[in-house]
Amino acid sequence: MKKLLVLLTLMVAIFGFTAGAFCALGDPICNSCKGALRNVPCPAAVGQAGACAIKGFDYDDAVANAAAGTTGYCNVLGGLENYRAIFNICNCANAAVFIPGKSVAVRMEILVNGLTGERGAYFSGTAVPATMDFDTFANSTAACAGVLPHAKTFGAPSFWRGDGTTAVLPAALGVDTVCAIAAASRATILTTPASVYTVLAADGPSWWIDIPPVRIDPTVLKNGELISIKVSLYDPTLPLPICPSCIQTICDCTIDIAQVCCTAVAPTSMLNFPYFTSLTTGDFWNGIAIANSSAAAGTCALTAHLKTGVIGTATVAVPAGGMFVDLLENITWAGAGLGGVPCYISAVCSWGGLTPAFGFAMMANKTHDSMGYKVP
């Protein structure tokens, strides 16, 4: 019995070290690196001319994004836009299977508003990759930085329609001027059953997995609808089920990759600052701060509602990833009779994507009594 306990202890130590050798705590199971959710074009009827000619988009092609500013998205955010699907395999429910020699495959499914099936977003043509590329890193920070080497592969992918039948992808991305996508080309599921990746002892815990380009059928999708990709790692040594959507997964996560329509008016975020002593100088000074954590610069339209019923307006600029900070008395307000009484201020902020604004208010008198509050 004693020998058995010693053997069990040794096995736990060995396998625990094997799994733990590349596992680091702290990273979430699913990470998309950075950036506000970007938009893809709507049909011309909604105000986007030539939309069908650019209906393909590539979520994580940092090289093309750097060269062209964007790949099929409306909003150009600039720089190396490292939007990526990153797994922390240590936080998977079945993390113990990631041991050297274990075979792993990948499955992806396109979701629209969180729903499966053929709903207007499909894998694209140039996107028929010879192999499904990925790579491993020590942590998500390393996985999100710089240009990816594409050093590993899950093998050749297979594409499926929502009903489980084989899909034939269109010939090219972004050049088809016909909006509607033929039924045979409505690929919503990707799997790599024929060729797999074998885990190495040197692999890191943060796995970047390439998402192929996607195209939309703008005759189906409507303004504001959300496109996501559910990425799943699965065990290819298990018998394949009848339907590709029934695969036994090791771990999965869902990444939002686009919202439909490049609207003339950017999505807005509203803040309400409930109290300031005055818009002008007096016994108190009043300061306001508005932060923009998105990758796109924008503006905030300020409306001051005075206790007397008078309204003043102003517009301020907020840089990408920056803040607007100033005293209310320094802002150029439009309106008459705006000083000397308490007020509240509403701010309607607009910049790329759906990243919300957030703010802070501060006021203090000449004897240094002060108070502040955050919004929202």
N, C-alpha and C positions, 0 to 999 in steps of 0.2 A: 504494500500500500504506500509506504514511504517513497519507494522508487517511482511509483505512478505519480504521486504528488510532485516530486522533483521534475519528472518529465513534463507534466502539464505546465508547471511554472516556467520551465525552459521554453516550451512552445509558445506560451503567451508572450514571454520576453522577446523571442525571435520575431514572431509575427507582429507584435506591437511595435517593435523597432522598425520593421520593414514598412509598415503603413505610416508610422510616425516620422520616418526619416525625412520625408518631403512634405509633411503636414505642418502648416503654421496656422494658428488660430487668428481670428480677427476679420478676415475677409468674408463678405457675404457669399452665399452659395451662388448668386447670380449678380453680375455687375456689367453695366453697359458703358463703363468708362467715363463719359462726360457728355455735356451738351443738351440743349433743349430739344424737344421732339420737333422734327422738321416736317414740312408739308410737301406733298406731291401734287402736280397739276390736275385740275378738273377739266371737263370738256369745255369747248369754246362757248357753249350756251351759257355757262356760268361765268364767263368773262375771261377765260384763258385761251387765247388764240393759239392754234397749232398744238393743242395739248396732246393729241394722240401720237404725235411724232416724238414726244419725249416722255412717254408714259412709263418707261422703265427707270428704275432707280437702284442704286447699290448702297446698302446701309453702311458697310465697313471698308470701302475701298479708299483708304487714306491717301494712296499715291495719286489716284485719279482726282480725288477731291482737292488735293494740293495743286495739281496742274490746272484743273478746269474750274476750281472754285466750288463745284458741286457735281454730282452725277445723278441727274434726273430729279433733284429736289428744287423747289422754288427758292427757298431762302439760302443765300450764300453766307456762311458764317465765318469763312476764312481760316487759313492755316491748315495744319495737319489735323483733320477732324477724325480723331481716333474713336469713332463709335464702334464698339466691339462687343460681342457676346463672350463673356468670361465666366467659366465655371470654377468654383473652389471645390474640388472633388472631396476635400476633407470634410466638408459639411453636407455631403450627400448622405441620404439615409443608409445607403449600402456602401459606405466609403471603404469598408474592409475588402471589397473585391478589387480595389486598385493596387494590386501587388504585381511585381515583375512576372512577366509571362502570361498575364491575364489578357484575353482578347476583349476589345471594346469596339462598338460600332456607334454610329450616330443616326438619329432620325430627326427631321424637322417637319413642322406643320404650320402653314399660314393660317392665322386666325383673323377674322374681321369682327370688331367689337366683341372679342372674346369668344366668338362662335366658330366652330369647324364647318367644313363643307365648301362648296364652290360659290363664293359670295363676292367675287369681283377682283380678287388679288391672287396672282399666280406666279410661280417661278418662271423666269424669263429665258429667252433663247440663247444669247451669247453666254448665258450662264450655264450651259451644259458643261460643267467642268469635267475634265478627264479624271480628276480625283477631288475628294473633299478635303481641303487643306485645314490644318490646325497646327498649334504649337503649344508647348508647356513652358511655364515660367515659375520663378520662386514665389511670386506674389502678384496681386492684381495691379499694383503700381508698375511693376516691370512689364506686365502683359499689356498695359494701356499706353506705354511710352514708345515713341518712335515708330519706325516702319517695321512691320512684321516680317520675319524671315520665311514664313511658310515652309518650315522644315519637316513637318510630319504630315501624314495623310491617313484618312480612314478608308481610302480606296474609292473605286468608281461608284457613283450614286445611281439609284433607280428612282424614277419619278412616277407618281400615282395621282389619279384623280380622287376626289372626295369619296367616291363609291368603291375605291379599292382597285379599279381597273388601271391599266398602264396608260400613262400620259405621254404624248409626243409634243415636245416643246417647240414653240415657234422658232424660226430661223435666226432671228437677231433681236437685239435689245435696242429699243429706242428709234427704230427706223420705220416700223409698220405704221402707216397713217390710217389704218382701219381701227376704229375704237373697239368694236366688239371682238372678243377673243373666241375662236372656234371651240366647240365643246371638247374635241380631242386634245386640245392644248391647255386645258385648265388644270395644270399641275399644282396641287396644294400640299402634297406630301412627298418627302424625300427620305430615302433610306439607303444604307450601305451594307446590304446583306452578303454580297459576294466576296468582298474584300474588307479586312478589318485592321485595326491597329493593335499591336502587342505592347503592353505597358513595360517600360524600362525602369530600372532602379534609379536612373539619373533624372527621371521626369520630375518636374516641379508640380505643385498642387494647383496652380492657376492655369486652366486650360482655355486658350483662345480658340474659338471655332468659327471658321469663315461662314458667313451667310451669303449665299449666291444672290445675284440681282433678282428683283421682283418687278413685275409689271402689273398695272391695274387696268380693268375694264371700266372706263369712266361712264359707260352707259348703265352700269350697275351700281357703282359706288357713288355716294352722295356726300355733300359738304360736311366735314367734321368727323367722318367715320374713321375709326382707329384700326391700323394694320399692325399685327404683332406676329412674332415667330416663336413657336414653342419648340425649344431645342431639347432633345432627350438623348442621353447616353444609354445604350442597352447592351445586353449580353448576347452576342451572335451565336454562341455555342448552344443556346437553348433552341428547341424546335420552333421554327417560324410559325406563327398562327395563320389562320386562313386569311385574315384581313391585315393589311400593314398597320392599321391604327390600333391593333391589339397587342403590340409588342410589349414584352415585359421590360420595363425601364429600370435602370439602376438609379438614375437621378435626372431631373429635368428642371428647366426654368423657362419663363416667358419674357421676351424682350420686345418692347414697343419699338417699331422701326419707322413709322410714318403716320401722319394724319392727312386725310384727303382734302384737297383744295388749297390753292394759293389765294386766299381771300384778299380783296382790295384793302380791307381794313384788317390789320394784324390782330391776333387774339389779345384781349385786354385783361388786366388784373386791377381790381379796385381796392383801395385802402381808404379807411375813414379814421381821421385823427379827431377824437371827440372834443378836445379842449385846448385852446391857447388863450392867453390873457389879452392879446392884441396883435394886429398885423404890423403895428408901428412901434417905435421905441417909446418907452415910458418907465414906470417903476420896475417892470420886468422885461427881460429879453426872452425871445422865443426862438428856438431852433428846430429845424426839421431835417430828417435824414431819410432818404429812400434808396434802397439797395436793389441792384439788378444783377442776379447771379447767372444770367443767361450768357450765351456767347454772341449775342447781337445787341448793339446799342439801341436805345429807344427814347421815348419821351413820356412825361407824365403831365396830364392836363389837371391843374389844380383849381378847385372851386372853393372859395372861402365864404362861409355862411355866417354873417355877423349877427350878434344878439339883436340888433336893431332891424333885422330883415334885409339889410343891404347885402349884395353879393359882389365879390371880386373874383377875377379869373387871372390865371397865369399859366404858362407852359414852361417846363424845365427839361433839360436834356440829362439823360442818365447813361453813362458809358457802359459798354459791355463788360461784365464782370466787375463793375464799379459802383459808385454811389454818388448821389447828389446830396450835398450837405451845405446848409446855409441858414442864416437868420431870416425870419419872415420879413423883417424890415428891409433886407437887401434884395428881395425878389421884386421884380417889376409887375405890379398888379394893375389890371384894367378895371376901372370902376371909380365911382365917386363916393366920398364920405366913408372911407374904409378904415379909419384909425380909431384907437382909443377904447374899444369895447371887446369883450370876449367873443370868440368865434370857434367854429369847427371847420375842418378842411377835408374835402373828399379829393382823392387823387385817382385818376384813371390812367393806368400805365400801359404802354403798348410796345412790345418788342418781339423778336422771332420766337416761335414755338410757344409752349405753354408754361414756361417757368414763371412762377408768381413773383410779384414784388413784395417786399416787406419793408417796414419802416420803424422809425424811432422819433419821439418828440421829447424836447427838453425845454424847461423854462426855469429862470432864476431871477431873484431880485438883487438889489445893490448890496444887501447884507449877506448875500451868498446862500440864502434859503433857496432850495431848488427841488424840483421833482421831474421825473421823466417816466415815459411809458412806451411800450413797444406795440406795433401794429403789424399784422393782426394779433 
